[in-house]
Amino acid sequence: MCGITARIGTDESLEPLVSSLENLEYRGYDSAGIAIQNGTGIEINKFEGAVSKLAAEVSTTDHDGPLGIGHTRWSTHGPPSDDNAHPHTGCGDRVATVHNGIIENHDELRTALRDRGHEFSSDTDTEVVPHLIEEGLANGRSPGDAFRAAIDRLEGSYAIAAIVEGEPTVYATRNGSPLVIGIGETANYLASDVPAFLQFTDRVVYLEDDDVVALTDSTHRITDAHGTAVSRPVETVDWDQEDAEKGSYDHYMLKEIHEQPVALRQTLHGRIGGDDVELSEFPPGSFGEISTVQFVACGTSYHAGRYGEWLLSKDGVDATTHIASEYAGSPPPADEHTLTIGVTQSGETADTLEALERARERGARTLALTNVVGSTAARTCDDALFIRAGPEIGVAATKTFSSQVATLVLLAERLVRDLTGSPTDDHTARLDALASLPEHVETITTETRAAEVSRRCLGDNGHFFIGRESAYPVALEGALKFKEITYGHAEGFAAGELKHGPLALVTEDTPVIAVGTGRDQSRLQSNISESQTRGAPVIAIAPETATDLAETADVFLPVPATHPDVVAILANVQLQLIAYHAASAMERSIDKPRNLAKSVTVE
Ligand code: AGP
């Protein structure tokens, strides 16, 4: 939801800033801009459109300098346009700012500033910030004090970076939006996310809410809301730059689908021992006081949560899953015996963070199941469990879903043992199957016929994804992935619900994609027949041993036969590939689907 970046070095910053914005483009791509302090003043270039447009425009400029800020935008206030693109300035060009988040009291601030003679040139909430800083400077404050005085006036969620003409410092702060410092040899960096500067440094400092940083080319001075110096640890991230690049793949999404065996190996590494799990974070008995589990999440992570709920419920644990924004609006009962698990790849999704806060207020123990070690969710929850999938750049989540569900299978083992006193049903076979997932995914990505099958899904009126048990959340996920990147209508249903309404929409123009787990096949087969009777072509995705489904369906996409509790993770890989190839044939913007952003840090 917008990416901000900054660099201050002993050399020139323009090229590294453009590169950082390219790495941050998954957070927004409506417009992009850079402000550089070039010795004579602040030079701003900003344009509606992708970072590539900005890159082309600035490639011919000779305005470079050691200090700059950059922004890639996902619009919230004001449509995409050159004027609404960041950086924004005050009345003159003495101050430039970039912002991620929402300033809730911007109307009131704008009116007051207008009354004092300030003129605005954009529709954005952000623009009040440089005007406020400008006013502070005009009143004789130092740049650092003017910055602090300006942010003291703001309400809402934000990460902001600002530069002031003639000052060799980047001023920045965060409140509810992520911000991380990168410590380099000859330059320091600041960004919404680590991949922005991972090619330059892997040494990072995660900022906390209300921290204010003054960044120079060799120092980072952090103070809290009261101006008192605070110390934040310098950490080394273990992501490779190669992980964050596209390599030979046409799209990040395809690369990330193919990375799933590696991601899953990382997820599972050292966490399965004999017939139990070895979660160093949660030894046996860790959840002794818990009686109820709630998952809160959005989008793909919500589907992973639904999978987790199914895993727990089948073994006797009281578990529910909640769409985070709904949970935040009307929280269900929770107390000190409740474990509320925020499933969030980024760890920065505002709806999920708010739901976790509501749970915390009610006394629940909170746990972040996330991919990002320094994320807000990881830092604010009582506990964190990392899915270790590596950086995911494509807006459509793929490898992180697989790693989330694999992590939930591990966590379910610990929770079921702690809450019921017994291991999960069939736990040895299930953990063996979990350990084999990486090689099974490899088989799918090597042998899949998804590209050919996806041609059956082009130009149709609707696409219905159905499944039962653990295949139900995967059907929901398959539909989300399909609609997200093809822009085609797609819905997921519990297979048994088809006959209670959605069947009215099923015709020869609505392919039905049925996901089977190998368990209770006959009922799914009936649902397939119900669809075929209405003329719908049916694509079945199920274990290769499900010969009955293979015979019934019009098209059969097999996955390696494995334990029915985890096989839907494999079926989901086929669904990812169908969505990818259909979107590719339609020439969609796969890595950056229209209107969407990777990390949704607004409510
Ligand atoms: C998935 O393809 C989407 N990009 C989206 O639904 C995403 O899963 C959701 O916004 C939640 O993000 P999070 O996992 O970072 O919290």
Residues whose N, C-alpha, C, O or C-beta is under 5 A from the ligand:
A	BS01	AGP	C298 G299 T300 S301 V343 T344 Q345 S346 G347 T349 V395 A396 A397 A597 K598 V600
